[in-house]
Amino acid sequence: MTTSTLHPLAAEYLKRLRRTARTLPPDRRADLVAEIESHLFEALDPRASDPEARAVLDRLGTPETIVDAEQPGAAKPVDARGRREFAAIFLLLLGGLLAGVGWVVGVILLWGSTAWTRREKWIGTLVVPGGLALPFLILRATGIASDSCADGSAHCAPTTMQIAWMIVAGVLVLATIATSRFLWQRARIAPG
């Protein structure tokens, strides 16, 4: 295969891989480069945007990580979805309800983990900052979650604006849950 039909970032990645793989036996080096090159041809359209190409390359790992894993006696990968990743996802989802501090700890755990790419970490951080706390704060601030209508009086029917805020809060709840599920599914096996 030639690198001329590869995305420019993928072609540069292969150059780095060839340089880094010089420490491997020649037959293993050739097999490894051919395997990665084949994967890049399948996974990456030459016309893809640079961010799309970087996402594919980020998921693949650095050439140094790939070559290190091929060294004799290299440690086998371990499942990165451990307690730390579970704690990060849990705190991103519910930590905001603990005066926001729990969510911040979740973000720190998220960014400190090797289980996710940079793009996935940004998604976990920015989709719904504060996790489930944000929709509850919206409901509280708009008066929807107040106890003033607990007696069931007829004058407490929600206004159009309150209904709109309830819909926004519902979408935020769904987005937060979907983000947590996305992060759990995307947690990958990290190099050992």
VOGU-3710 file (C-alpha; in Angstrom, 3 decimals, decimal comma):
1> mttstlhpla> 0,000/0,000/0,000  1,151/3,525/-0,586  0,671/6,429/1,721  -0,253/8,768/-1,174  -3,972/7,970/-0,856  -3,980/8,255/2,912  -5,107/11,331/4,792  -2,035/13,585/5,322  -2,203/13,159/9,105  -2,351/9,366/8,696
11> aeylkrlrrt> 0,644/9,445/6,348  2,612/11,433/8,941  1,492/8,983/11,632  2,841/6,072/9,567  6,201/7,844/9,148  6,417/8,200/12,921  5,437/4,551/13,359  8,145/3,393/10,932  10,759/5,485/12,764  9,650/4,258/16,172
21> artlppdrra> 9,392/0,613/15,059  13,094/0,425/14,120  13,699/-1,274/17,453  11,528/-4,244/16,449  12,764/-7,263/14,478  12,427/-6,526/10,708  9,685/-9,090/10,050  7,572/-7,927/13,016  8,154/-4,279/12,079  6,937/-4,905/8,509
31> dlvaeieshl> 3,871/-6,797/9,758  3,012/-4,105/12,296  3,338/-1,213/9,831  1,314/-3,110/7,205  -1,400/-3,890/9,769  -1,672/-0,273/10,958  -1,549/1,057/7,388  -4,349/-1,312/6,365  -6,409/-0,203/9,357  -5,913/3,465/8,452
41> fealdprasd> -7,012/2,843/4,860  -10,204/1,214/6,146  -10,947/3,590/9,019  -10,041/6,961/7,541  -11,273/8,614/4,372  -8,485/10,652/2,710  -10,952/13,575/2,437  -11,863/13,489/6,153  -11,456/16,661/8,168  -8,403/17,020/10,376
51> pearavldrl> -10,463/16,665/13,604  -11,985/13,418/12,291  -8,528/12,117/11,370  -7,142/13,068/14,787  -10,004/11,213/16,490  -9,162/8,021/14,573  -5,454/8,411/15,363  -6,187/9,161/19,038  -8,186/5,939/19,329  -5,317/4,034/17,734
61> gtpetivdae> -2,799/5,386/20,241  0,613/6,906/19,721  3,192/5,047/17,604  5,357/4,809/20,726  2,575/3,068/22,658  1,970/0,635/19,802  5,664/-0,235/19,470  6,108/-0,547/23,246  3,275/-3,085/23,313  5,099/-5,123/20,645
71> qpgaakpvda> 8,357/-5,322/22,576  9,221/-8,757/23,998  8,004/-8,978/27,581  5,656/-6,036/27,171  2,867/-5,953/29,707  -0,509/-6,971/28,369  -3,256/-4,328/28,367  -5,503/-4,106/31,386  -9,141/-3,135/31,402  -9,179/0,613/32,071
81> rgrrefaaif> -12,777/0,519/33,259  -11,999/0,193/36,924  -13,140/1,914/40,081  -11,651/5,228/39,028  -13,608/5,298/35,755  -16,802/4,192/37,475  -16,298/6,930/40,088  -15,688/9,526/37,356  -18,904/8,601/35,540  -20,928/8,441/38,756
91> llllggllag> -19,662/11,844/39,929  -20,225/13,430/36,503  -23,808/12,208/36,686  -24,698/12,849/40,346  -21,760/14,732/41,843  -23,207/18,137/41,051  -25,923/17,466/43,608  -23,176/17,588/46,289  -22,762/21,376/46,113  -21,066/20,950/42,723
101> vgwvvgvill> -17,875/19,657/44,331  -18,561/16,045/43,365  -18,931/16,970/39,711  -15,581/18,802/39,764  -13,929/15,705/41,271  -15,571/13,645/38,509  -14,063/15,937/35,862  -10,629/15,596/37,478  -10,952/11,792/37,480  -12,172/11,849/33,870
111> wgstawtrre> -9,203/13,868/32,640  -6,754/11,828/34,724  -7,860/8,540/33,183  -6,322/6,867/30,144  -9,602/5,154/29,289  -10,890/7,946/27,031  -9,614/10,045/24,153  -9,368/13,824/24,484  -12,550/14,233/22,420  -14,472/11,871/24,710
121> kwigtlvvpg> -13,190/13,748/27,762  -14,433/17,044/26,299  -17,835/15,465/25,661  -17,973/14,238/29,270  -17,012/17,664/30,549  -19,105/19,969/28,375  -22,331/18,202/27,356  -24,070/18,970/30,651  -21,781/20,734/33,123  -22,864/19,884/36,648
131> glalpflilr> -24,594/16,653/35,624  -28,094/16,163/36,961  -27,697/19,174/39,241  -28,187/21,588/36,328  -31,724/20,439/35,405  -32,729/20,473/39,079  -31,349/23,990/39,500  -33,336/25,105/36,447  -36,539/23,633/37,863  -35,878/25,226/41,239
141> atgiasdsca> -34,994/28,643/39,767  -38,116/28,742/37,614  -40,361/27,880/40,567  -41,460/24,562/39,117  -39,918/22,555/41,944  -41,292/24,753/44,740  -43,650/23,522/47,430  -46,096/26,399/46,955  -48,476/24,265/44,898  -48,324/21,215/47,161
151> dgsahcaptt> -51,934/21,753/48,321  -53,188/21,088/44,756  -54,953/24,411/44,249  -56,075/25,203/40,700  -54,144/28,484/40,460  -50,863/26,555/40,369  -51,132/25,351/36,765  -47,757/25,734/35,017  -47,287/28,618/32,616  -46,070/28,192/29,048
161> mqiawmivag> -42,634/29,367/30,118  -42,530/26,832/32,951  -43,513/24,065/30,542  -40,682/25,148/28,228  -38,238/25,019/31,163  -39,532/21,557/32,105  -38,799/20,399/28,565  -35,303/21,917/28,720  -34,697/20,199/32,063  -35,934/16,896/30,641
171> vlvlatiats> -33,594/17,171/27,666  -30,694/17,954/30,008  -31,502/14,891/32,142  -31,539/12,684/29,042  -28,315/14,247/27,733  -26,578/13,671/31,064  -27,635/10,029/31,201  -26,684/9,509/27,539  -23,259/11,068/28,166  -22,640/8,755/31,129
181> rflwqraria> -23,598/5,745/29,058  -21,414/6,969/26,168  -18,405/7,324/28,480  -18,933/3,854/29,930  -19,178/2,299/26,483  -16,193/4,224/25,131  -13,873/3,399/28,046  -11,242/1,299/26,412  -8,506/-1,028/27,361  -5,511/1,049/28,231
191> pg> -1,896/0,020/27,756  -0,515/-1,602/30,882
//
